[in-house]
């Protein structure tokens, strides 16, 4: 695959992920809870592209939430802008590695299992982020923010379960899969 195709694919998936994040803050918002489906783009890049494309897409997908929770609607500042893209990049990388290890033509159940499994490193990073980095770099807000860890993880695992179901359906679509494979192979 040419470098231009890689760049355009990552840019398109990054834009899609950030659009889905922005939509989650308004359209998919149920009061205090917003269903963030931005990882759809990360998983598409990782499963159809490569671990590297999943990682790079994860970084770009994490910029929107990083800006929002760092500066716009949160108190994390630069820590949010660094931490959220890092977590999403871990998911993209892990999903890409697992997809390479497993067969490209997986059943819907195996695909869902891959999606759920590949979120584990980001989940562990989130725990470290809240328990170590926030108290270290944002001590004034750490007591409040650390108290949000469990609800954030419950929400995140719910989102990943929804994304797993959606990605399982997408990967079963012959037209969608053929299009992406053809685009990425030329």
VENNOR-V139988 format. One record per backbone hydrogen bond with DSSP energy under -1.0 kcal/mol. CO is the residue of the C=O (numbers start at 1). NH is the residue of the N-H. If there is no record, write none. Layout:
co:CO nh:NH
co:CO nh:NH
This chain:
co:2 nh:6
co:3 nh:7
co:4 nh:8
co:5 nh:9
co:6 nh:10
co:7 nh:11
co:8 nh:12
co:9 nh:13
co:10 nh:14
co:11 nh:15
co:12 nh:16
co:13 nh:17
co:14 nh:18
co:15 nh:19
co:16 nh:20
co:17 nh:21
co:18 nh:22
co:19 nh:23
co:20 nh:24
co:21 nh:25
co:23 nh:26
co:23 nh:27
co:23 nh:28
co:28 nh:35
co:30 nh:33
co:33 nh:30
co:34 nh:36
co:37 nh:40
co:38 nh:41
co:39 nh:43
co:40 nh:44
co:41 nh:45
co:42 nh:46
co:43 nh:47
co:44 nh:48
co:45 nh:49
co:50 nh:54
co:51 nh:55
co:52 nh:56
co:53 nh:57
co:54 nh:58
co:55 nh:59
co:56 nh:60
co:57 nh:61
co:58 nh:62
co:60 nh:63
co:62 nh:66
co:63 nh:67
co:64 nh:68
co:65 nh:69
co:66 nh:70
co:67 nh:71
co:67 nh:72
co:68 nh:73
co:69 nh:76
co:70 nh:77
co:76 nh:79
co:77 nh:81
co:78 nh:82
co:79 nh:83
co:80 nh:84
co:82 nh:86
co:83 nh:87
co:84 nh:88
co:85 nh:89
co:86 nh:90
co:87 nh:91
co:88 nh:92
co:89 nh:93
co:90 nh:94
co:91 nh:95
co:92 nh:96
co:93 nh:97
co:94 nh:98
co:95 nh:99
co:96 nh:100
co:97 nh:101
co:98 nh:102
co:104 nh:106
co:107 nh:111
co:108 nh:112
co:109 nh:113
co:110 nh:114
co:111 nh:115
co:112 nh:116
co:113 nh:117
co:114 nh:118
co:117 nh:120
co:119 nh:123
co:120 nh:124
co:121 nh:125
co:122 nh:126
co:123 nh:127
co:124 nh:128
co:125 nh:129
co:126 nh:130
co:127 nh:131
co:128 nh:132
co:128 nh:133
co:129 nh:134
co:132 nh:136
co:133 nh:137
co:134 nh:138
co:141 nh:145
co:142 nh:146
co:143 nh:147
co:145 nh:148
co:146 nh:149
co:148 nh:152
co:149 nh:153
co:150 nh:154
co:151 nh:155
co:152 nh:156
co:153 nh:157
co:154 nh:158
co:155 nh:159
co:156 nh:160
co:157 nh:161
co:158 nh:162
co:159 nh:163
co:160 nh:164
co:161 nh:165
co:162 nh:166
co:163 nh:167
co:164 nh:168
co:165 nh:169
co:166 nh:170
co:167 nh:171
co:170 nh:173
co:173 nh:177
co:174 nh:178
co:175 nh:179
co:176 nh:180
co:177 nh:181
co:178 nh:182
co:179 nh:183
co:180 nh:184
co:181 nh:185
co:182 nh:186
